[in-house]
Amino acid sequence: MKEEATGAPRRDRVSPFKVAIVGFGTVGRSVARILCEHTPVELRLTHVYNRDVERKRVSWVPPHVEWTGSIEDVLSSNVDVMVELIGGLKPAENWIRRALLSGKSVVTANKQLISQRGPELLELARRQGERIGFEASVAGGIPVVSGLQAGLAGDQLFRVAGILNGTCNYILTRMEASRWPFVAAVKEAQDLGFAEANPAEDVDGYDARAKLAILARVGLQCQIHPSDIVCRSISVIEAIDFTYALRLGCTIRQVSRAEKDVHGEAQLFACVQPALVPLSSPLARVQGSQNLVMTTGKFGGETVFSGHGAGGDPTAVAVVSDLIGIARSRRELDRLGRSKSKNAIYRIPRGKSHRVIGEFASSHYVRFTVRDRPGIIASLATIFSNYGINIDAVFQEPGSDKSRLPFVITLEECSNSVLESALGEIKNFDFHVQPPVSLPILV
Amino acid sequence: MKEEATGAPRRDRVSPFKVAIVGFGTVGRSVARILCEHTPVELRLTHVYNRDVERKRVSWVPPHVEWTGSIEDVLSSNVDVMVELIGGLKPAENWIRRALLSGKSVVTANKQLISQRGPELLELARRQGERIGFEASVAGGIPVVSGLQAGLAGDQLFRVAGILNGTCNYILTRMEASRWPFVAAVKEAQDLGFAEANPAEDVDGYDARAKLAILARVGLQCQIHPSDIVCRSISVIEAIDFTYALRLGCTIRQVSRAEKDVHGEAQLFACVQPALVPLSSPLARVQGSQNLVMTTGKFGGETVFSGHGAGGDPTAVAVVSDLIGIARSRRELDRLGRSKSKNAIYRIPRGKSHRVIGEFASSHYVRFTVRDRPGIIASLATIFSNYGINIDAVFQEPGSDKSRLPFVITLEECSNSVLESALGEIKNFDFHVQPPVSLPILV
């Protein structure tokens, strides 16, 4: 007999919060496993959607769960929340809108969608009295979205920096540990399932900038579009760069940084790029596919969050944590006789739009690869001097082939655009075997 | 004209959330400064209580704020939330109870009170429809209470470990960096205001165990009393221990650890003690007065939170973040026409009580200080062997006085109680200049 038919008073009963998983890949399976094994009392898995669902069916999910290959079965059902795990903009955005419009909250791991359409979707959710949880869209299992929006709400954060792409970090730490060439490290990451067949989304920084855009919104209250963030690829890094970096007490990481302009708050510096970071920095200590987010606030100073930034189980923890948050809040509203909230679980504040700049001042590391001949340093020094850039030091590891000689010049603090102009002129010299590689040295 | 007198519809107005600060020391001043400078729209400082309040008055607080030396002025006022920053059990507990009973929520940084009376106070708050925020009671500005309860709610955490006392960490990292004696490092910490005149609360572990008890409740759902947690003092550590630790690839930290028994959930290992930690561990990298909390979950693996664990401004960030959380939730309820919640801001789940054990197995480091003579190692080896403890290695730094010779024996994994029995017997030998110092080696 169904509970609804007993006629007994319902006061002490908690109706389960019904969950549909849309997209049964690695993360979807992990979410299902936590919901089935761990069974947080509030949550009950009722639907699993996937294209061609039969090949996805697993035996450890309870028989009451409906498996479907039609999204309409989910959208027309009475589930309380849809977990969107298909990724990409289409059809995810449309399905999320329809879910919200049909009285469902949404939990998503979709960084591209949230970074590009987050404000509109959160506004729709607010109007509908529904919630959108997107903790899983940034840094997997590390609770950084809730950390920025709840735990650090009392601070005035002005900087967010981090290692937001585990694939790049795996590749770079592999090159660091074994002095492997870039392509060999990519190959291993692909073999281990950390990198896609086409690794451009990761290595060129597009994945990280979507996450940085989300962090800039939730932590710095800056409305920016990910496409405004300058990205530089890690594919220019060679094993020898780690050797030179070590001589400077540094290593190399793909660093995502966003910082409010302290002189006028309408512009934001934001960039995703490989950089030299001191070995003593928390950024340098991030190994393998781990992620790290470091915030700086006016009152609280630096706070660091780190852990597993990807993978089915850690990402599923973020999804289930959002589900529990939504279910608890719904249960409280139920007790008050209201079924709908007017607060989104996370806010993307309607702060002013920010102009994004990729311009910054720092010391720089520049590696040249040349056919050696007398006068090269003099030629370079003349150009740098013409641009007002001071040379700090020149390094050369012994034992290289004179026809393909790498050496490094470190430069005192200058703006990256001035350096780029100088390098534009320097590139015209005929002694280069390959273009110079310049990296900022972060302090 | 007061807004209340206009008769205009109040729909779009948000009544400010009125805050009283009780205790205007370092943290209280920082909270006031954030509320006055930063002015989060929801919050309005209306009262400051302190004994002998006139000597505390500052000019930068707006004139509408009422300064009082009588707690009755706060308790009988219409403030929405009382921020308790006086510390200790009495009269803080009584004042918090009266605040809750008179319709005020509470935010507190009081680790002793929350660790000892948290469950009762949260139950009272729940009955009253009020909330208690205590993020500031653990690890200052690091948002770990909200991190464990919201961001990691979807995981099943089974271990919490961390550096929870900044004073001890300052002392130990000073000894590590300068090879200073313990007393000199304590003196410097006192001169800098990091340590009390009587540093026992910090160095003997009582401060950290209160925080560990809170983390065990909120993260591991284990009801334990801080007095059940075994504490060992860091005062036995000497500069030479850092030299020996380094030979083992380790350093020394005051480590607070709690771990659920995986075989039966009714007991919890919990301990606060100095320990050798590998240089590669996040625990080893915590410098100065910083704090760090590391959780381990079944699904999300290790997640690390670190930052400023003490100090006025970081602790005030935690207080203000709790205030914002309570104000936002109150505002949502206001919109629904209800003034009271039935959910505490943080839950201390009514999980079963756990028996706390201080028993654990690990490798150990034991430093002996002896008047040298032949046969000492043989005597020690015989006793260890009688207790079934295997010696791993013996180290001796050169150049010590034979009448006061330190040397170190490392032992393979054994239980700490068996080791203590062996050391109890070993202490009877007449070659000791001072009692042996044993430290677990954490991996």
Interface residues (C-beta under 8 A of the other chain):
Chain A: S30 I34 H38 P40 E135 G141 I142 P143 V144 V145 S146 G147 A150 G151 L152 A153 G154 D155 Q156 P282 R285 G297 K298 F299 G300 G301 E302 T303 V304 F305 S306 G307 H308 D313 P314 A316 V317 A318 V319 V320 S321 D322 L323 I324 G325 R328 E332 L333 R335 L336 R338 S341 K342 N343
Chain B: S30 I34 H38 P40 E135 G141 I142 P143 V144 V145 S146 G147 A150 G151 L152 A153 G154 D155 Q156 P282 R285 G297 K298 F299 G300 G301 E302 T303 V304 F305 S306 G307 H308 D313 P314 A316 V317 A318 V319 V320 S321 D322 L323 I324 G325 R328 E332 L333 R335 L336 R338 S341 K342 N343
